[in-house]
Amino acid sequence: MVATDNKKRLFKGRVISDKMDKTVVVLFEQKYVHPKFQKVLKKTKKYKVHDSENKAKEGDVVEFYQVRPLSKEKYMCLHRVVTPAAIGI
């Protein structure tokens, strides 16, 4: 038997909405090079992330990871707030 690595893959994104209770919407951006045209493209996806303590606010940069489905659209959980949003801008 092969030992498996239990580390979760962490994603990093920016909170774009914190209006729901214990849930934030995070925008995840991924850059990649097109195989034929060699152009750098940007792919974005919105994730609903479970935030049990309501720590994350709009504009924060956060890390999150995948868990079992918590609801119909929510299967990510907040790991930590990396950078808080700038205040007074």
Contact map, one row per residue, 1 for C-alpha under 8 A:
11100000000000000000000000000000000000000000000000000000000000000000000000000000000000000
11110000000000000000000000000000000000000000000000000000000000000000000000000000000000000
11111000000000000000000000000000000000000000000000000000000000000000000000000000000000000
01111100000000000000000000000000000000000000000000000000000000000000000000000000000000000
00111110000000000000000000000000000000000000000000000000000000000000000000000000000000000
00011111000000000000000000000000000000000000000000000000000000000000000000000000000000000
00001111100000000000000000000000000000000000000000000000000000000000000000000000000000000
00000111110000000000000000000000000000000000000000000000000000001100000000000000000000000
00000011111000000000000000000000000000000000000000000000000000001100000000000000000000000
00000001111100000000000000000000000000000000000000000000000000111000000000000000000000000
00000000111110000000000000010000000000000000000000000000000000111000000000000000000000000
00000000011111000000000000010000000000000000000000000000000011110000000000000000000000000
00000000001111100000000001111000000000000000000000000000000011100000000000000000000000000
00000000000111110000000001110000000000000000000000000000011111000000000000000000000000000
00000000000011111100000111100000000000000000000000000001111111000000000000000000000000000
00000000000001111100000111100000000000000000000000000000011000000000000000000000000000000
00000000000000111111000111000000000000000000000000000000110000000000000000000000000000000
00000000000000111111101110000000000000000000000000000001110000000000000000000000000000000
00000000000000001111101100000000000000000000000000000000000000000000000000000000000000000
00000000000000001111111100000000000000000000000000000000000000000000000000000000000000000
00000000000000000111111000000000000000000000000000000100000000000000000000000000000000000
00000000000000000001111100000000000000000000000001111100000000000000000000000000000000000
00000000000000000111111110000000000000000000000111110100000000000000000000000000000000000
00000000000000111111011111000000000000000000000111100001000000000000000000000000000000000
00000000000000111100001111100000000000000000011110000000000000000000000000000000000000000
00000000000011111000000111110000000000000000011110000000000000000000000000000000000000000
00000000000011110000000011111000000000000001111000000000000000000000000000000000000000000
00000000001111000000000001111100000000000001111000000000000000000000000000000000000000000
00000000000010000000000000111110000000000111100000000000000000000000000000000000000000000
00000000000000000000000000011111000000000111000000000000000000000000000000000000000000000
00000000000000000000000000001111100000011110000000000000000000000000000000000000000000000
00000000000000000000000000000111110000011110000000000000000000000000000000000000000000000
00000000000000000000000000000011111001111000000000000000000000000000000000000000000000000
00000000000000000000000000000001111111111000000000000000000000000000000000000000000000000
00000000000000000000000000000000111111000000000000000000000000000000000000000000000000000
00000000000000000000000000000000011111000000000000000000000000000000000000000000000000000
00000000000000000000000000000000011111100000000000000000000000000000000000000000000000000
00000000000000000000000000000000111111110000000000000000000000000000000000000000000000000
00000000000000000000000000000000110011111000000000000000000000000000000000000000000000000
00000000000000000000000000000011110001111100000000000000000000000000000000000000000000000
00000000000000000000000000000011110000111110000000000000000000000000000000000000000000000
00000000000000000000000000001111000000011111000000000000000000000000000000000000000000000
00000000000000000000000000001111000000001111100000000000000000000000000000000000000000000
00000000000000000000000000111100000000000111110000000000000000000000000000000000000000000
00000000000000000000000000111000000000000011111000000000000000000000000000000000000000000
00000000000000000000000011110000000000000001111100000000000000000000000000000000000000000
00000000000000000000000011110000000000000000111110000000000000000000000001010000000000000
00000000000000000000001111000000000000000000011111000000000000000000000011110000000000000
00000000000000000000001111000000000000000000001111100000000000010000000001111100000000000
00000000000000000000011100000000000000000000000111110000000000000000000001111100000000000
00000000000000000000011100000000000000000000000011111111000000000000000000001100000000000
00000000000000000000011000000000000000000000000001111100000000000000000000000000000000000
00000000000000000000010000000000000000000000000000111110000000000000000000000000000000000
00000000000000000000111000000000000000000000000000111111100000000000000000000000000000000
00000000000000000000000000000000000000000000000000101111100000000000000000000000100000000
00000000000000100100000100000000000000000000000000100111110101000000000000000000100100000
00000000000000101100000000000000000000000000000000000111111100000000000000000000000110000
00000000000001111100000000000000000000000000000000000001111100000000000000000000000010000
00000000000001110000000000000000000000000000000000000000111110000000000000000000000111000
00000000000001100000000000000000000000000000000000000001111111000000000000000000111110000
00000000000111100000000000000000000000000000000000000000001111100000000000000000111110000
00000000000111100000000000000000000000000000000000000001000111110000000000000111111000000
00000000011110000000000000000000000000000000000000000000000011111000000000000111110000000
00000000011100000000000000000000000000000000000010000000000001111100000000011111000000000
00000001111000000000000000000000000000000000000000000000000000111110000000011110000000000
00000001100000000000000000000000000000000000000000000000000000011111000000111000000000000
00000000000000000000000000000000000000000000000000000000000000001111110000111000000000000
00000000000000000000000000000000000000000000000000000000000000000111110000110000000000000
00000000000000000000000000000000000000000000000000000000000000000011111111110000000000000
00000000000000000000000000000000000000000000000000000000000000000011111111100000000000000
00000000000000000000000000000000000000000000000000000000000000000000111111100000000000000
00000000000000000000000000000000000000000000000000000000000000000000111111000000000000000
00000000000000000000000000000000000000000000000100000000000000000000111111100000000000000
00000000000000000000000000000000000000000000001111000000000000000000111111110000000000000
00000000000000000000000000000000000000000000000111000000000000000111111011111000000000000
00000000000000000000000000000000000000000000001111000000000000011111100001111100000000000
00000000000000000000000000000000000000000000000011100000000000011110000000111110000000000
00000000000000000000000000000000000000000000000011100000000001111000000000011111000000000
00000000000000000000000000000000000000000000000000000000000001111000000000001111100000000
00000000000000000000000000000000000000000000000000000000000001110000000000000111110000000
00000000000000000000000000000000000000000000000000000011000111100000000000000011111100000
00000000000000000000000000000000000000000000000000000000000111100000000000000001111100000
00000000000000000000000000000000000000000000000000000000000111000000000000000000111110000
00000000000000000000000000000000000000000000000000000001101110000000000000000000111111000
00000000000000000000000000000000000000000000000000000000111110000000000000000000001111100
00000000000000000000000000000000000000000000000000000000001000000000000000000000000111111
00000000000000000000000000000000000000000000000000000000000000000000000000000000000011111
00000000000000000000000000000000000000000000000000000000000000000000000000000000000001111
00000000000000000000000000000000000000000000000000000000000000000000000000000000000001111
